[in-house]
Amino acid sequence: MEAPLQTGMVLGVMIGAGVAVVVTAVLILLVVRRLRVP
């Protein structure tokens, strides 16, 4: 059983997904701010 390798891969995937969500949220906020410029 390669438990450490599997846990490492799972952590990597979770971190990657979290970073992707944060980046997309920031991009959406920037776009909304640019569109809502008075």
Secondary structure as UniProt FT lines:
FT   HELIX           3..35
//
